[in-house]
């Protein structure tokens, strides 16, 4: 994994955006991601669509490196932790979790998180039904403006089309930033990209090697 970062000061707080689909908040030693979609590959295979099992393994290996690099003490997953309930892919996550027993994990419910979260308690994982306020931020799955708090969300799997020349372009994942909110890219690489116009957002795109503001 090659890590590149870009720092932003939002509401007087330093935030570190990465080209590895994650956000780090140094003040609370918190790593924030969205749309991990554990179980999506197993769900596709169950329905006869051949998808490599190592996609999830790769996502979790990248997450492990980020936790270790930043020495994060708290992992926040801003929705869509599981894609289709608890299936065979969850066993892979359980083994990953066992390597970080001291890591605090909080999940904010997303639209794909349609299950009773009781089994997560056995892994020492906290659950929030709607949102979590960590002032000056509100962590929430579906993007929304808030009157007082700056929203950090996911859900959209944001991307942007970068024009290379007159005849070619490149679609890249990105963070979308406005005066009221930051929309995170999907952490899972097994997702599509919403490359609709950023409208009032500033796009911070990234590749495997670098992160840059458009």
N, C-alpha and C positions, 0 to 999 in steps of 0.2 A: 504493500500500500504506500503510495506517495501522497503525503499530506501537504496541502497548501491552505493558507488561512487568510481571512480578511476581517479586520476588526471594525466594529461599528459601536458608537456610543448612542444608546437609546434610553431616553428618560434618565439620563445621568448614570446609566449602567453600561459597563463594558460587555459586549457580546462578541464572540468569535465564531464567524461562519466558516465552514470548511468545504472543500471540494469532495468530501466523503459523505455528503448528505446529512450532516449533523451540525448542531449549534451547541456551543459551550458557553456557559455563564460562570465566569471565574469566581464571582463573589460567593456563590453557594456551592461551588464545585459540582455544578449540575450539567449533565449532558442531555440535550433535548433532541428527540427525533420524532418522526411521525410515519405512519403507514408502513409498519414492518411486515404486515400481511403474512405472518407465520401460518402455514397450512395451505397456502394458495397452490403451491406446486403439487402437494399430495392430492388436493381437491381436483386439480386438472387430470392427474394420472388416474384417479379413481373413475373419472368420466371418459377415459379412453384417449386422452390427449397426452402424448409423450413429452414430458417436461423433465429435464435433468434434476435429480435430487440435490445435486451439489450447489444449486442456486442459493438455497437457504443457508447451507454451510458457509458459502462465501460471504453472505450478508452478516452472519453472526461472527465470522472471523474478523471482518472489518470492524464490527461493533466492539469486539474484544480489544483490538488494537487502539481504538479511540478511547475506550475506558482507561486503558493502561497509559496511553500517551498523556492524557490530561489529568491522570490520577483522579478521575471523577469519583465522587462519593454517592451521587444520586443520579439515577437514570429516569428521565421522564419520557414516556411514550404518549404522544399527543394523538391517540386514536388509531383505530384499525390495527391493533396488536395481532389479533387472529383474523384470518380471512373467512374461514368457514367452520368455525367451532373448533373443538379439540380433536385433532386427528393425529395420524402417525408422525407428522412433522413436529408435533409438540414435544415428542420424546427427545428430539435433537435440541430443542430449546432447554428442556429440563437439564440435560447434561451441561449445556452452556452455563446455565444459572448456577449449577453446583460449583463451578470454578470461581464464582464471585459471591460467596455467601454473605459478605459484609456490605455488598452494594445495595443501597436502597433503590427500590424500583417502584414508580408510581405510574399507573396507566389511567389516562382519561378516555372514557368510552367514545368509540367512533361508530360510524354507521354499520360497519361490518362486525362489530363486537356484540353479536346477538346471542349471548349465553349468560348463564348465571356464573358470577365470578368466584364462587366459593372455593373452587379448586386452586385458585391463585394464592389464596391465603396459606396453603401448605408450602408454597415456595417463598413466603415472606414478601408478597407483592401487594401493594396498596392499590385501591380502585376508586376512581371518582366517576360518578354517573354522568355529570354534565360538563363541569369545568373545574379548574383549580386556580385560585388566585395566589400568586406569589408576587406581591407588589414590588414594582409597579406593573407587573405583567399579569395577564389572564391567559392561562393555557387551556385551549379549547380545540376540538377537532375541526369543526366546520367554521370557516372564516366569518368573522363578524366584527364590526366596529363596536367599541364600548365607550361610554361617555367619559369614564375616568381612567380606565386601565388600557394599556397597550396590549393588543391581542397577539398571541403566538399560536398559530394553527397549522393544519395540514390539509388533507382531504382532496385537494385539487390535483395533486401530482404535477405541479407547475413546470412548464418548459418554455423555451423561447426559440424562435427560428432566427439564426444568425446568417445573414447574407454574406457569402464569400466573394462572389463576383456576379456578373450579370446572369450567369447561367447555373449557378450552383448555390446551395445553402446547406446549413447544418442545424439539426434540431438538438438542443441541449437542455438538460434539466437545470432548474434555477430556483433561487429564493426570490420571492416577490415582496418588496418592501414599500410601505406607504407611511404617511404620518401617523396612522392609527394601528397598523398591524404588520406582522411579518408572517408570510405563508411559507412553510418549510417544504422542501422537495420530499418525495417519497423516499424512505430509506431503502426499501426493497428495490432491487434493480429489475425485478420481474413485474414491472408496472408500465402503463402507458404514460404519455405526456400530454398535458393540456397546454397547447401552444397558442391559445387564443390571445388576442391583444392584451397587453398588460394594463391598458387603460391608465388609471391613475397610479400604477405601481412602477417602481424602479426595479429592474431585473438584474440580479446578480447570478450570472451563469457560471458553470464550471465544467471541466473535463476531468479525466483521470489524473491529470498532472497539475492543473492550476484552477484558480477561481478569479473571476474578474467582473467588474461592474460595467454594464452597458450604458 
